[in-house]
Amino acid sequence: MLVAPGSVWRHSARHIWVAGLVLMKRKIAAIFAADIAGYSRLVAEDEEETLRRLASYRQVTDDFIAKCGGRIFNTAGDAVLAEFPSAVEAVRCAIDIQESLRTRNMAYPPSRQMSFRIGITIGDVVERDGDLLGDGVNIAARLEGLAEVGGICVSRAVHEQVANKLSVQFADIGAQEVKNIPTPVHAYMVAMRREDGTYAMPQVKKPIKAAAAGAPAWMWPAAITVVLLAAIGVGGFLYYTKLETSATKPAVVASSTPAPAPLVSASPAPLVATSPSASTAPAAKPASPQTPAASASSPSPSITSGDKLATDIIPFVSDRTRVALATEYVPAGDSKALAININGFSGWSAAQPNADAAKTSALEQCQKRADNVGSPRKCELYAVGNTIVYAHGLPPVPPLPWVKRDALVEKPYATKDVPLLREAAKARLDSLFVPGRKTRTIALGPGGHFFFSSGIDSLEESARRNLQGCGAVAGVPCTIVVVDDVFVVPVPSTLRVTGFFKAADSSVIVPGERSDVARKLAEATAGWNAVAVGTQGRPGLGLKEENEQGAVSAALGDCAKRDSDCYVIAIGPFTVGPN
């Protein structure tokens, strides 16, 4: 390089200096690349609507990137390039974006859904005038091309950084040859979490190419071995992590049963491990989300496989569907079957040649309805003939009454005040629950499991269906926290909600006083309640107070009479901690 007399030139690991001016900065960064699948087709079909939605969706992605500490350094049409100081934050941001946009897409038919593909890598890049250049950017863009629609694909370097830091599952797709990158890139697909907390494992669509074209002949046996081992590994991974199966594929079959108003749900990873139910609920043994069992506190009778079908206790479905089944399905002849879905969808078929044909037809009808609105849950057989074959029993629900109205604790609904939910879940409520028609309710469970619906005929039906759906996913009874435009339980604002409180299981209260606390809370059915404890675990109670602060002060004062260094552990039905 020629340098003018008197000027300065030096090179370091981070900068190239020429004539005393910083021209370029080299650094290691996590690079995030995203664009919309099928964008050209969407524009061709409806340009104005596509551009309007792109602006709305971009606002979502930009907000999440900023919240996770990222910086957008380039955009072009539907594409976004951003850098993050941490691979963990880049992957967390990508997951939040995909979950939020999946929720928004539910309002549109599949052909008009706008879904991003996202690729992430860690690489050495050069910064010039705010833009980033180099292989890191190019590889992120190629990984984005490998990702599924609505999915995320990351490099091995990102996988190594994230695997033990985030509750994320991956599918190893091995070394991939990508355009304009001389060496294969080892890639992983992120398994996107379904709304019920299970994971939808990605389909490995692209062949793994472990050896470059023109490689020496001696390399081919090794390459074939690598490919076979990778295929076996991926197949085994997908098999052992697959949490839901279905015997049949969806097909278009006519049905005479009216379509129910769908229930909508989400199940984020638990924020804090807590007691399973509100303070007034009796004990219930936790059950797996895949095999919910009837709670001991459930007001409905239990059901087991082999019982005679009783339409008035079929879970999840609407009251109108129950009536239709009682008048049309039950009197029908043999060779019939009924299938249901946690989100409230159903399908049934009668007068089939045999039982197998009836089961297939019922599942297809139910699954078609679920797929039409993007429900992630599979339909399952509930009855064959008039005999129940459903293996999960009734989902756990709390004792009646399910909704308690109290003017002292009710306050106007605001999504930001819903406890235990992540930002993506709150965005979903804003886009689907807030504009929904009455009757609307939200059922909330431990760890942020929730179900909500709108446009249901009655409060009783809305509460029942949301509690059943939430209970089936959480494995324990949930609580109705919102009805239409108000919170119907005390939602703390002075302290942070960390979970649901159950005095009988509280490890911080001395064992001999837990049952007495539970009894007193159960009797205090109006106003605000709070519980405090001290260093000796002696509880103090503030009961039936007119406001939150009154309950907190009363609980601390009562505790101070018996113990020292008292602090509040519960307000209303929730456990609480410092903000």
C-alpha positions in Angstrom: 0.0 0.0 0.0 1.3 3.5 -0.9 1.0 6.1 1.8 1.5 9.8 1.3 4.5 11.4 3.1 3.7 12.4 6.6 0.5 10.3 6.9 0.0 7.5 9.4 -0.7 3.9 8.5 -1.1 1.0 11.0 -3.1 -2.2 11.2 -4.6 -3.8 14.3 -7.0 -6.8 14.8 -10.0 -4.4 14.9 -9.2 -1.5 12.6 -7.5 -0.6 9.4 -6.1 3.0 9.6 -5.2 5.0 6.6 -3.9 8.6 6.7 -5.2 8.8 10.3 -8.8 8.0 9.4 -10.8 4.9 10.5 -12.1 3.4 7.2 -13.2 -0.1 8.4 -13.7 -1.9 11.7 -13.5 -5.7 11.9 -15.4 -7.6 14.6 -17.1 -10.8 15.6 -20.9 -10.6 15.7 -24.0 -12.7 15.7 -25.7 -12.0 12.3 -29.4 -12.3 11.9 -31.0 -12.5 8.4 -34.7 -12.7 7.6 -37.0 -12.4 4.7 -40.6 -13.3 3.8 -41.3 -16.6 2.1 -43.2 -16.2 -1.2 -43.1 -12.4 -1.0 -43.2 -11.9 -4.8 -46.3 -14.0 -5.0 -48.0 -12.1 -2.2 -47.3 -8.8 -3.9 -48.5 -10.0 -7.3 -51.8 -11.1 -5.7 -52.5 -7.9 -3.7 -49.8 -5.3 -3.7 -51.4 -2.7 -1.5 -52.5 -5.2 1.2 -49.1 -6.9 1.2 -47.2 -3.7 1.6 -49.5 -2.6 4.4 -49.0 -5.8 6.3 -45.3 -5.8 5.6 -45.0 -2.4 7.3 -47.0 -3.8 10.3 -44.9 -7.0 10.5 -41.7 -5.0 10.2 -42.7 -2.9 13.2 -43.0 -6.2 15.1 -39.6 -7.4 14.0 -37.9 -4.1 14.6 -39.3 -3.8 18.1 -38.1 -7.3 19.1 -34.7 -6.7 17.6 -34.3 -3.5 19.6 -35.6 -5.1 22.8 -33.0 -7.9 22.5 -30.1 -5.5 22.0 -29.8 -5.9 18.2 -29.1 -3.3 15.5 -30.6 -3.4 12.0 -27.8 -2.6 9.6 -29.4 -3.2 6.3 -32.9 -3.7 4.7 -34.0 -4.4 1.2 -37.6 -4.9 0.3 -38.8 -7.7 2.6 -35.3 -8.6 3.9 -33.8 -7.6 7.2 -30.2 -7.9 8.4 -29.3 -7.3 12.0 -26.4 -7.8 14.3 -26.4 -8.9 17.9 -23.7 -8.9 20.5 -24.8 -12.3 21.7 -26.0 -15.5 19.8 -28.3 -16.2 22.7 -30.1 -12.9 22.3 -30.3 -13.3 18.5 -32.0 -16.7 18.8 -34.3 -15.5 21.6 -35.3 -12.6 19.4 -35.9 -14.9 16.4 -38.1 -17.2 18.4 -40.1 -14.3 19.8 -40.6 -12.9 16.3 -41.8 -16.2 14.8 -44.2 -16.8 17.7 -45.6 -13.3 17.4 -46.0 -13.4 13.6 -47.6 -16.8 13.8 -50.3 -15.4 16.0 -50.9 -12.5 13.6 -51.1 -14.9 10.6 -53.9 -16.8 12.2 -56.2 -14.0 11.1 -55.5 -14.8 7.4 -56.1 -17.8 5.1 -53.0 -20.0 4.5 -52.5 -18.6 1.0 -52.2 -15.0 2.4 -50.1 -15.7 5.4 -46.9 -13.7 5.6 -44.1 -15.8 7.2 -40.4 -15.1 7.7 -37.5 -17.4 7.3 -34.6 -16.6 9.6 -30.9 -17.6 9.5 -28.4 -16.8 12.3 -24.6 -17.3 12.4 -21.6 -16.0 14.3 -18.9 -14.6 12.0 -16.1 -12.2 11.4 -17.5 -9.1 9.7 -16.2 -5.7 8.6 -18.2 -2.6 9.5 -18.1 0.2 6.9 -20.3 3.3 7.4 -22.7 1.4 9.6 -23.1 -1.5 7.1 -21.6 -5.0 7.7 -19.8 -7.0 5.1 -18.1 -10.4 5.0 -18.7 -14.1 5.1 -20.7 -13.8 8.3 -23.4 -11.8 6.5 -23.3 -14.1 3.5 -23.6 -17.3 5.6 -26.5 -15.9 7.6 -28.4 -15.1 4.4 -27.7 -18.7 3.1 -29.0 -20.2 6.4 -32.1 -18.1 6.1 -32.7 -19.8 2.7 -32.4 -23.2 4.3 -34.9 -22.4 7.0 -38.5 -23.6 6.9 -41.3 -21.2 6.3 -41.9 -19.7 9.8 -38.7 -21.4 11.0 -35.1 -20.6 12.1 -31.9 -22.2 10.9 -28.6 -21.6 12.7 -24.9 -22.4 12.2 -23.0 -24.9 14.4 -21.2 -22.0 16.1 -24.6 -20.5 17.2 -25.9 -24.0 18.3 -22.8 -24.4 20.5 -23.4 -21.0 22.1 -27.2 -21.5 22.7 -27.7 -25.2 23.3 -27.1 -25.0 27.1 -28.5 -21.5 27.7 -32.0 -21.5 26.2 -34.8 -24.0 26.5 -34.6 -24.8 22.7 -34.5 -28.0 20.8 -32.6 -28.4 17.5 -32.5 -30.8 14.6 -29.0 -31.4 13.2 -29.2 -31.2 9.3 -25.5 -31.7 8.9 -23.1 -30.0 6.5 -24.8 -28.0 3.8 -23.3 -26.6 0.6 -24.5 -23.1 0.0 -24.1 -20.6 -2.8 -20.8 -18.6 -2.9 -19.5 -20.2 0.3 -16.5 -22.4 -0.5 -16.8 -24.8 2.4 -20.0 -26.6 3.6 -21.9 -24.9 6.5 -22.9 -27.2 9.3 -26.5 -26.2 10.2 -29.2 -26.8 12.7 -33.0 -26.2 12.5 -34.7 -24.7 15.6 -37.7 -26.8 16.7 -40.5 -24.2 17.1 -42.6 -24.5 20.2 -46.3 -25.2 19.7 -48.9 -23.5 21.7 -49.3 -26.4 24.1 -45.6 -26.4 25.0 -44.6 -29.3 22.8 -42.2 -28.9 19.9 -42.9 -29.1 16.2 -39.8 -30.8 14.8 -38.7 -29.4 11.4 -38.8 -31.4 8.2 -35.3 -31.8 6.8 -36.1 -31.1 3.2 -32.7 -30.4 1.7 -30.1 -33.1 1.1 -27.0 -33.1 3.2 -23.9 -32.7 1.0 -20.9 -33.6 3.0 -18.4 -33.6 0.1 -17.8 -30.9 -2.5 -18.1 -31.6 -6.2 -14.9 -32.8 -7.7 -13.5 -34.2 -4.5 -10.9 -37.0 -4.8 -12.3 -40.5 -5.2 -10.8 -41.6 -1.9 -13.1 -39.2 -0.1 -16.4 -40.6 -1.3 -16.6 -43.6 1.1 -16.0 -41.3 4.1 -18.5 -38.8 2.7 -21.2 -41.5 2.3 -20.5 -42.7 5.9 -20.9 -39.1 7.2 -24.2 -38.7 5.3 -25.6 -42.0 6.6 -24.6 -41.2 10.2 -26.1 -37.7 10.0 -29.3 -39.1 8.5 -29.6 -41.8 11.2 -28.9 -39.1 13.9 -31.5 -36.8 12.5 -34.1 -39.5 12.1 -33.5 -40.8 15.7 -33.7 -37.2 17.0 -36.9 -36.5 15.3 -38.4 -39.8 16.3 -37.6 -39.5 20.0 -38.6 -35.8 20.3 -41.9 -36.2 18.4 -44.5 -35.5 21.0 -47.7 -35.8 19.0 -48.8 -38.3 16.4 -51.8 -38.8 14.3 -52.9 -41.9 12.5 -54.4 -40.1 9.5 -53.7 -37.1 7.3 -56.2 -34.3 6.9 -58.6 -34.6 4.0 -61.6 -32.7 2.8 -64.8 -34.4 4.1 -68.2 -32.8 4.4 -69.7 -32.5 7.9 -73.1 -31.7 9.2 -71.9 -30.5 12.6 -71.8 -26.7 13.0 -68.2 -25.4 13.3 -67.6 -24.2 16.9 -65.9 -20.9 17.8 -62.3 -21.9 18.2 -60.4 -21.6 21.4 -57.0 -20.0 21.2 -54.1 -20.8 23.5 -50.4 -20.6 24.2 -48.1 -22.4 26.5 -44.8 -20.6 27.1 -42.0 -22.3 29.0 -42.6 -21.9 32.8 -41.2 -18.7 34.3 -41.1 -20.0 37.8 -41.9 -23.4 39.3 -44.9 -22.8 41.5 -47.9 -24.4 43.2 -50.4 -25.6 40.5 -53.5 -23.7 41.5 -55.0 -20.7 43.2 -55.1 -20.5 47.0 -58.8 -21.5 47.2 -58.5 -24.6 45.0 -58.2 -28.1 46.6 -55.1 -30.2 46.0 -54.8 -31.7 42.5 -52.0 -34.0 41.3 -50.1 -32.5 38.3 -50.5 -34.5 35.1 -48.5 -34.4 31.9 -49.9 -32.0 29.2 -50.1 -35.0 26.9 -52.1 -37.1 29.4 -54.3 -34.8 31.4 -56.3 -36.6 34.1 -59.5 -35.5 35.8 -58.7 -33.4 38.9 -59.9 -34.4 42.3 -61.5 -31.0 42.5 -63.3 -31.3 39.1 -67.0 -30.8 39.5 -67.7 -33.1 36.5 -67.7 -36.9 36.8 -64.6 -38.7 35.5 -64.5 -40.5 32.2 -62.4 -43.5 31.2 -62.0 -45.4 28.0 -64.8 -48.0 27.7 -67.5 -45.8 29.3 -70.7 -45.1 27.6 -70.8 -41.8 25.7 -72.5 -38.9 27.5 -72.6 -35.9 25.3 -73.2 -33.4 28.1 -69.7 -33.9 29.5 -67.6 -34.0 26.3 -64.7 -31.6 26.9 -63.6 -28.6 24.8 -66.5 -28.5 22.3 -69.2 -25.9 22.3 -72.7 -26.4 23.8 -74.2 -26.4 20.3 -71.9 -29.2 19.3 -73.0 -31.2 22.3 -76.7 -30.7 21.4 -76.0 -31.7 17.8 -74.2 -34.9 18.9 -77.0 -35.8 21.3 -79.7 -35.4 18.6 -77.8 -36.7 15.5 -74.7 -38.8 16.5 -76.0 -40.8 19.4 -79.2 -42.1 17.7 -77.3 -43.0 14.5 -76.6 -46.6 13.7 -73.3 -48.5 14.1 -70.0 -47.9 12.3 -69.7 -44.3 13.6 -66.9 -42.4 15.3 -66.3 -39.0 17.0 -63.0 -37.0 17.1 -62.2 -33.9 19.1 -59.4 -31.3 19.4 -58.3 -29.4 22.6 -59.1 -26.1 20.7 -62.7 -27.1 20.5 -62.9 -28.6 17.0 -64.8 -31.8 16.3 -65.8 -34.2 13.5 -68.0 -37.2 13.4 -69.1 -39.8 10.9 -71.9 -42.4 10.8 -73.3 -45.0 8.5 -69.8 -46.0 7.3 -68.9 -49.5 5.9 -67.0 -50.4 9.1 -65.5 -48.9 12.3 -62.1 -48.2 10.7 -63.7 -46.1 7.9 -65.8 -44.2 10.5 -62.6 -43.5 12.6 -60.7 -42.2 9.5 -63.6 -40.0 8.4 -64.1 -38.5 11.8 -60.5 -37.7 12.2 -60.3 -36.1 8.8 -63.3 -33.9 9.4 -61.9 -32.7 12.7 -58.4 -32.2 11.4 -59.6 -30.2 8.4 -61.3 -27.7 10.6 -58.3 -27.4 12.9 -56.0 -26.9 9.9 -58.2 -24.3 8.4 -57.5 -21.9 11.3 -53.9 -23.0 11.9 -54.6 -25.0 15.1 -51.3 -26.8 16.0 -53.1 -29.6 17.9 -54.0 -32.9 16.4 -57.5 -34.3 16.6 -58.0 -37.5 18.6 -60.7 -40.1 18.6 -63.1 -39.6 21.5 -65.7 -42.3 20.8 -66.3 -45.2 18.5 -69.9 -46.1 18.3 -71.4 -44.9 21.6 -68.3 -46.0 23.6 -65.6 -43.6 24.8 -62.1 -44.5 23.5 -60.5 -41.2 24.7 -57.5 -42.1 26.9 -56.9 -38.7 28.7 -60.0 -38.5 30.8 -61.5 -35.1 31.7 -59.1 -32.2 32.0 -58.6 -30.8 35.5 -60.8 -27.7 36.3 -61.2 -25.7 39.5 -64.3 -26.1 41.7 -67.4 -24.0 41.0 -68.0 -21.1 40.8 -65.5 -20.5 38.0 -66.0 -16.8 37.9 -66.3 -14.6 41.0 -67.4 -11.0 40.5 -66.2 -8.6 43.1 -66.3 -4.8 42.5 -63.4 -4.3 45.0 -60.9 -6.2 43.0 -62.1 -5.7 39.4 -60.2 -3.3 37.2 -60.2 -2.5 33.5 -58.4 -5.0 31.3 -55.0 -4.0 29.9 -52.9 -6.7 28.2 -49.7 -5.3 29.8 -51.2 -6.2 33.2 -51.8 -9.9 32.5 -49.3 -11.7 34.7 -46.9 -14.5 33.8 -47.0 -14.0 30.1 -44.1 -13.3 27.7 -44.2 -10.4 25.2 -45.1 -12.7 22.3 -48.1 -14.0 24.2 -49.2 -10.5 25.1 -48.9 -9.4 21.5 -51.2 -12.3 20.6 -53.8 -11.1 23.1 -53.6 -7.6 21.7 -54.2 -8.8 18.2 -56.9 -11.5 18.8 -58.5 -11.1 22.2 -58.9 -7.3 22.5 -60.8 -6.8 19.3 -62.9 -10.0 19.8 -66.7 -10.0 20.4 -68.2 -10.8 23.8 -68.3 -13.1 25.6 -64.5 -13.2 26.0 -62.5 -14.9 28.8 -58.9 -15.7 29.6 -58.0 -18.8 31.6 -54.5 -18.6 33.2 -52.4 -21.5 34.6 -49.1 -22.0 36.3 -46.0 -21.0 34.3 -48.0 -18.8 31.9 -50.2 -21.4 30.3 -53.3 -19.7 29.0 -56.4 -20.2 26.8 -58.7 -17.5 25.6 -61.7 -17.1 23.3 -64.2 -14.6 22.1 -67.7 -14.6 20.6 -68.9 -17.4 22.8 -72.6 -17.6 23.5 -72.5 -17.5 27.3 -70.0 -16.8 30.1 -70.5 -20.3 31.5 -69.5 -21.9 28.1 -66.6 -19.6 27.6 -65.2 -20.2 31.1 -65.8 -24.0 30.8 -64.0 -24.4 27.4 -61.1 -22.2 28.3 -60.6 -23.9 31.7 -60.7 -27.3 30.1 -58.3 -26.4 27.4 -55.9 -24.7 29.8 -56.2 -27.5 32.3 -55.4 -30.1 29.6 -52.3 -28.3 28.6 -51.1 -27.3 32.1 -52.1 -30.6 33.7 -53.6 -28.7 36.7 -56.6 -26.5 37.2 -56.4 -23.0 35.7 -58.2 -19.8 36.8 -60.4 -17.4 34.9 -58.7 -14.1 35.2 -60.4 -11.9 32.6 -64.1 -11.6 31.6 -64.7 -9.3 28.6 -63.1 -5.9 29.6 -62.2 -6.5 33.3 -59.9 -8.5 35.4 -62.0 -10.6 37.8 -59.2 -11.6 40.2 -56.9 -9.3 42.2 -53.9 -8.6 40.0 -51.0 -7.1 42.0 -49.3 -4.0 40.9 -47.0 -3.3 43.9 -45.1 -6.6 43.6 -44.3 -8.9 40.6 -46.4 -12.0 40.1 -44.3 -15.1 40.0 -47.0 -17.9 40.0 -50.1 -19.2 41.7 -50.3 -19.5 45.5 -51.4 -22.5 47.4 -51.1 -22.2 51.2 -51.2 -26.0 51.8 -48.1 -26.4 49.7 -46.1 -23.3 50.7 -42.7 -24.3 51.8 -42.0 -20.9 53.5 -45.0 -21.2 56.0 -44.4 -23.5 59.0 -46.2 -26.8 58.3 -48.5 -26.5 61.4 -50.1 -23.3 60.1 -50.5 -24.0 56.4 -54.0 -25.6 56.7 -55.2 -22.7 58.9 -54.0 -20.1 56.4 -55.7 -22.1 53.6 -59.0 -22.2 55.5 -59.0 -18.5 56.3 -58.2 -17.6 52.7 -61.0 -19.8 51.4 -63.4 -18.0 53.8 -62.3 -14.5 52.7 -64.3 -14.5 49.4 -64.4 -10.7 48.9 -61.9 -7.9 48.7 -58.1 -8.1 48.7 -56.1 -10.8 50.6 -52.4 -10.9 51.3 -50.0 -13.3 53.1 -46.7 -12.4 54.7 -44.1 -14.5 56.5 -41.1 -13.8 58.7 -37.8 -15.5 59.3 -39.5 -18.2 61.4 -42.1 -18.9 58.8 -44.9 -17.5 61.0 -47.7 -16.2 58.6 -49.5 -12.9 58.8 -52.8 -12.3 56.9 -54.5 -9.3 55.5 -58.1 -10.3 54.6 -61.1 -8.7 52.9 -59.3 -5.3 52.5 -60.6 -2.6 50.2 -57.4 -2.4 48.2 -54.1 -4.0 47.5 -52.1 -1.7 49.8 -54.5 -2.2 52.6 -54.1 -6.0 52.3 -50.3 -5.8 52.2 -50.1 -3.5 55.2 -52.4 -5.7 57.2 -50.5 -8.9 56.4 -47.2 -7.3 57.3 -48.6 -5.9 60.5 -50.1 -9.2 61.5 -46.9 -11.0 60.7 -44.8 -8.5 62.8 -46.8 -9.5 65.9 -45.4 -13.1 65.7 -42.2 -13.0 63.7 -39.4 -10.7 62.4 -38.2 -9.4 59.0 -41.6 -10.1 57.5 -42.2 -9.9 53.7 -45.2 -10.5 51.5 -45.4 -13.8 49.6 -48.9 -13.7 48.2 -51.5 -11.2 47.0 -54.9 -12.6 45.9 -54.4 -15.9 44.1 -50.8 -15.2 43.1 -47.4 -15.7 44.7 -45.3 -12.5 44.4 -41.7 -11.3 44.6 -39.8 -8.0 44.2 -40.3 -6.0 41.0 
